[in-house]
Amino acid sequence: MVSGGWSVESGHEVVMSKQPLGPCGSVLAALQSPLPTTDHRVKMRARTLVPFLTALLLLASFQVAWAQQGPGDPVRGGELYVENCAVCHGVDGKGRIGASLDSFPGIEAQAVLEATIAEGVAGSVMPAWGQANGGPLAEQDIRDIASYILEAFGGTHPITPLPTYVAPVIPALPNVEGDPSAGAVVYQQNCAMCHGARGEGRFGLPLAKAWPSTDPPIYIRQVVSQGIDGSLMPAWADTGGGPLTDKDIADVAAFVLTLEPAVSPTSIPQPAGPLGATTTLILLAVAVAAVLVVLVVYYRRAKTE
């Protein structure tokens, strides 16, 4: 017997003893073991491919999700902002009858803005703009507006100006105070966002209708001036903190009375934007699950063969 766990017999034949092998013996034993068979190699490859392909698929899914939900477009967001938000928050974001938007501290400002725009603020005149909540804006629209607010009012993007509106020439109504032509300008700048460009209704009620009140001009001026408690209709009179003078209110009331009821209700066309975030994540989850099922079946077949 020599050191290292080997025994020597006659004829110099080397055989393995029952004693523990040393380091060299372990290496020799590994070299003497049979090489992996083809089936064994297939199983090993399957075990390696399953986690690798799964990780690859998840990475691709996250990239698709980011492309779907990536940063918004502030240029397009500026156009949407002046069409929908400037009436309450001001073209400069300083606030009119809505809150100021020039300061949003925190690392989740984009997410907070998107949620506020989509869901509104309960108990205030801020409505829910998201289509999922009955509003007119798609998720991409909201994302673009939020990006514009953060960049434009943060000083890194130019402020989008209000569009130019040319007032039509509308004859004055008999026995009605106010200039309907001047009122058309006031209406487009302050009322169209909620009541529609032609008074067909949007967030606010339709205004192109026959007014049942015994004195429609006085009723309309009163509602515009004082607002309606518990609704999305704010008080617009400057005596109550709003932006409109008594003349503005008289003019816009006269214009409203010139609006003719629509023959049939008109629906607001919605942009066919990209898939929503929820729909995208559901489709990605289904795709991941399908690939995992295929890989598991492949692995089991490789194991049994």
C-alpha positions in Angstrom: 0.0 0.0 0.0 1.2 3.4 -1.0 0.0 6.9 0.0 -2.9 8.4 -2.0 -5.3 5.5 -1.6 -3.8 3.2 -4.2 -2.8 -0.5 -3.7 -0.3 -2.3 -5.8 -0.6 -6.0 -6.6 1.5 -8.5 -8.5 2.1 -7.8 -12.1 2.0 -4.1 -11.2 -1.8 -4.0 -11.9 -3.2 -0.9 -10.3 -6.7 -1.2 -8.8 -8.9 1.1 -6.8 -9.0 0.5 -3.1 -11.9 1.1 -0.8 -10.0 3.9 1.0 -10.9 7.6 0.2 -9.4 8.9 -3.0 -6.9 11.8 -2.9 -7.1 14.8 -5.3 -5.3 13.0 -8.1 -7.6 10.0 -7.7 -10.7 12.2 -8.0 -9.5 13.6 -11.3 -8.7 10.1 -12.7 -12.0 8.8 -11.6 -13.8 11.7 -13.4 -11.8 10.9 -16.6 -12.7 7.2 -16.4 -16.5 8.0 -16.1 -18.4 7.6 -19.3 -19.0 10.6 -21.6 -22.5 12.2 -21.6 -24.9 10.4 -24.1 -26.9 12.3 -26.7 -30.0 12.1 -24.6 -28.2 13.5 -21.6 -26.9 16.4 -23.7 -30.4 17.2 -24.9 -31.7 17.3 -21.3 -28.9 19.5 -20.3 -29.6 21.9 -23.2 -33.3 21.9 -22.3 -32.5 22.8 -18.7 -30.3 25.7 -19.9 -32.7 26.9 -22.6 -35.8 27.2 -20.4 -34.5 30.0 -18.1 -32.5 31.7 -20.9 -35.5 31.9 -23.3 -37.8 33.0 -20.4 -35.5 35.8 -19.4 -35.1 36.8 -23.1 -38.9 36.9 -23.6 -39.5 38.9 -20.4 -36.8 41.4 -21.5 -38.5 41.8 -24.9 -41.8 42.2 -23.2 -40.6 45.0 -20.9 -39.1 46.7 -24.0 -42.4 46.6 -25.8 -44.2 47.8 -22.7 -41.8 50.7 -22.4 -42.2 51.6 -26.1 -46.0 51.5 -25.5 -45.9 53.6 -22.4 -42.8 55.6 -22.9 -42.5 59.4 -22.4 -45.2 61.5 -23.9 -44.8 63.9 -26.8 -44.8 67.5 -25.4 -45.4 69.0 -28.9 -48.7 67.1 -29.3 -49.4 67.6 -25.6 -49.2 71.3 -26.0 -51.9 71.2 -28.7 -54.1 69.1 -26.5 -53.5 71.3 -23.5 -54.7 74.5 -25.2 -57.7 72.7 -26.5 -58.8 71.2 -23.2 -56.9 72.6 -20.2 -55.9 76.2 -20.8 -59.4 77.4 -20.1 -59.2 76.5 -16.5 -55.4 76.4 -15.8 -54.4 79.2 -18.1 -52.2 79.1 -21.2 -49.2 79.7 -19.0 -50.2 77.2 -16.3 -50.7 79.9 -13.7 -54.3 79.0 -13.1 -57.6 80.7 -13.8 -60.5 78.8 -12.3 -58.3 75.8 -11.9 -55.1 75.2 -10.0 -51.7 76.4 -10.9 -49.6 73.9 -12.8 -46.2 75.5 -12.7 -44.7 73.4 -9.8 -44.9 69.6 -9.4 -42.2 68.4 -7.0 -41.4 64.8 -6.5 -39.9 61.9 -8.5 -43.3 60.6 -9.6 -44.7 63.9 -11.0 -45.5 62.3 -14.4 -47.4 59.4 -12.9 -49.3 61.8 -10.5 -50.3 64.1 -13.3 -51.5 61.3 -15.6 -53.6 59.8 -12.8 -55.1 63.2 -11.9 -56.0 64.0 -15.5 -57.4 60.6 -16.1 -59.5 60.3 -12.9 -60.2 63.9 -12.1 -60.5 65.3 -8.5 -63.5 64.4 -6.6 -65.4 67.3 -5.1 -63.9 69.9 -7.5 -64.5 71.2 -11.0 -61.7 69.0 -12.3 -63.4 66.2 -14.4 -62.1 62.8 -15.2 -60.6 63.1 -18.7 -59.7 59.5 -19.3 -61.8 57.4 -21.7 -61.9 54.6 -19.1 -63.8 57.1 -16.8 -66.1 58.5 -19.5 -63.9 61.3 -20.7 -62.7 62.1 -24.2 -58.9 61.5 -23.9 -57.0 58.4 -24.7 -54.1 57.2 -22.5 -51.6 58.5 -25.0 -53.3 61.9 -25.1 -53.0 62.1 -21.3 -49.4 61.0 -21.3 -48.6 63.7 -23.9 -50.4 66.4 -21.9 -48.6 65.5 -18.7 -45.2 65.6 -20.5 -46.0 69.0 -21.9 -47.0 70.4 -18.5 -43.8 69.2 -16.8 -41.6 70.5 -19.6 -43.3 73.7 -20.7 -44.1 75.0 -17.2 -40.7 73.7 -16.0 -39.0 75.9 -18.5 -37.6 73.2 -20.8 -40.2 73.5 -23.6 -41.8 76.5 -25.3 -45.4 77.3 -24.2 -48.0 76.6 -26.9 -50.0 79.7 -27.7 -53.8 79.7 -27.9 -55.3 79.2 -31.4 -56.6 82.3 -33.2 -60.4 82.6 -33.3 -62.1 84.8 -35.8 -65.5 86.0 -34.4 -68.5 85.5 -36.7 -70.8 88.4 -37.4 -74.1 87.5 -35.6 -77.0 89.9 -35.6 -78.1 91.1 -32.1 -81.2 89.4 -30.7 -84.2 91.6 -30.1 -84.8 92.6 -26.5 -81.6 90.7 -25.4 -78.8 92.4 -23.7 -75.3 91.6 -25.0 -73.4 91.3 -28.3 -73.6 87.7 -29.6 -70.6 88.3 -31.9 -68.4 89.3 -28.9 -70.0 86.5 -27.0 -68.8 84.0 -29.5 -65.2 84.8 -28.7 -65.9 84.6 -24.9 -67.6 81.2 -25.5 -64.8 79.7 -27.6 -62.2 80.8 -25.0 -64.1 79.7 -21.9 -67.1 77.4 -22.6 -66.5 75.3 -25.7 -64.1 72.9 -23.9 -67.0 71.7 -21.7 -70.1 72.4 -23.7 -68.8 71.8 -27.2 -67.9 74.2 -30.0 -71.5 74.3 -31.2 -73.1 73.8 -27.8 -73.7 70.1 -28.4 -72.4 69.2 -25.0 -69.2 67.5 -23.8 -68.5 67.4 -20.1 -71.1 70.1 -19.7 -74.8 70.0 -20.7 -75.8 70.8 -24.3 -76.6 74.5 -24.7 -78.0 74.4 -28.2 -81.6 73.9 -27.2 -84.9 75.6 -26.5 -84.7 77.2 -23.1 -87.8 76.6 -21.0 -87.2 79.5 -18.6 -89.5 82.4 -18.8 -86.5 84.7 -19.1 -83.6 82.7 -20.6 -81.1 85.6 -20.8 -81.4 86.3 -17.1 -81.2 82.6 -16.2 -78.1 82.0 -18.3 -76.3 85.0 -16.9 -77.1 83.9 -13.4 -75.8 80.3 -14.0 -72.6 81.6 -15.7 -72.0 84.1 -12.9 -72.6 81.9 -9.9 -72.0 78.4 -11.2 -73.9 75.4 -10.0 -72.9 73.9 -6.6 -72.0 70.3 -6.6 -71.3 70.2 -10.3 -68.5 70.8 -12.7 -69.9 74.3 -13.5 -67.8 76.9 -11.7 -68.6 80.5 -11.0 -67.2 82.7 -13.8 -68.0 86.2 -12.6 -65.0 88.3 -11.5 -66.9 89.4 -8.5 -66.7 85.8 -7.2 -63.1 85.2 -8.2 -63.7 84.2 -11.8 -62.2 85.7 -15.0 -65.3 87.2 -16.7 -66.7 90.6 -16.4 -70.5 91.4 -16.4 -70.2 92.5 -20.1 -68.4 89.2 -21.0 -71.3 87.2 -19.3 -74.0 89.3 -21.0 -72.3 88.8 -24.4 -71.8 85.0 -23.9 -75.4 84.6 -22.8 -76.6 86.4 -25.9 -74.4 84.1 -28.0 -75.7 80.9 -26.3 -79.3 82.0 -27.3 -78.3 82.0 -30.9 -77.2 78.3 -30.9 -79.6 76.1 -32.7 -80.4 72.6 -31.5 -78.8 69.8 -33.5 -81.1 67.7 -35.6 -79.6 64.5 -34.1 -77.0 63.9 -31.4 -73.5 63.9 -32.6 -70.8 61.7 -31.1 -67.3 63.1 -30.4 -64.8 61.2 -32.5 -62.0 59.6 -30.5 -58.5 59.2 -31.9 -57.5 55.6 -32.5 -54.3 55.8 -30.5 -52.1 52.9 -29.4 -53.2 50.1 -27.2 -53.8 51.1 -23.6 -51.3 50.1 -20.9 -53.6 47.6 -19.3 -54.4 45.9 -22.7 -50.7 45.8 -23.5 -49.7 44.2 -20.2 -52.4 41.5 -20.5 -51.3 40.6 -24.0 -47.7 40.4 -22.9 -48.6 38.2 -20.0 -50.5 35.8 -22.3 -47.6 35.6 -24.6 -45.1 34.9 -21.8 -47.4 32.2 -20.4 -47.8 30.6 -23.9 -44.0 30.4 -24.4 -43.5 29.0 -20.9 -46.0 26.2 -21.6 -44.2 25.4 -24.9 -40.8 25.3 -23.1 -42.1 23.1 -20.3 -43.5 20.6 -22.8 -40.3 20.6 -24.7 -38.3 20.0 -21.6 -40.5 17.1 -20.4 -40.3 15.4 -23.8 -36.5 15.8 -23.8 -36.4 14.3 -20.3 -38.4 11.2 -21.2 -36.6 10.4 -24.4 
